[in-house]
Amino acid sequence: MLRSINFIKSVHTLAFVVLSIANLVVLYSAISGEISLATWICFAMVLIEGVVLVFNGWRCPLRVYAERLGSVSGQVTDIFLPKWFADRIFSICGTMLAFSTLLLLIRFLASRTF
């Protein structure tokens, strides 16, 4: 069972890294104005993650599965990150995405000719 939990932690950590990079790509694109297809793909990935979390009660499905296998409930024990950082992931990444979205919207509206 411990191997299964470690596998879930590894998959969840990999997903976290990929989605964090996607979030950083969106932020960089929004700040630099270098908006490309990669920006929109990364933006879609992060939005899809958000939709999954919303429909799952703000809990990652991998976390639920890890808890079913015996991981401690109510803690971020399903990811290989320090607890103090893992506890702040939603606020850090959410704020970053909100800022990026606002800046992308401003850039999009400013580039339109009315």
Secondary structure, DSSP 8 states (H G I E B T S, - for coil): -HHHHHHHHHHHHHHHHHHHHHHHHHHHHHHH----HHHHHHHHHHHHHHHHHHHTTT--HHHHHHHHTT--TTS--SSSS-HHHHTTHHHHHHHHHHHHHHHHHHHHHHH---
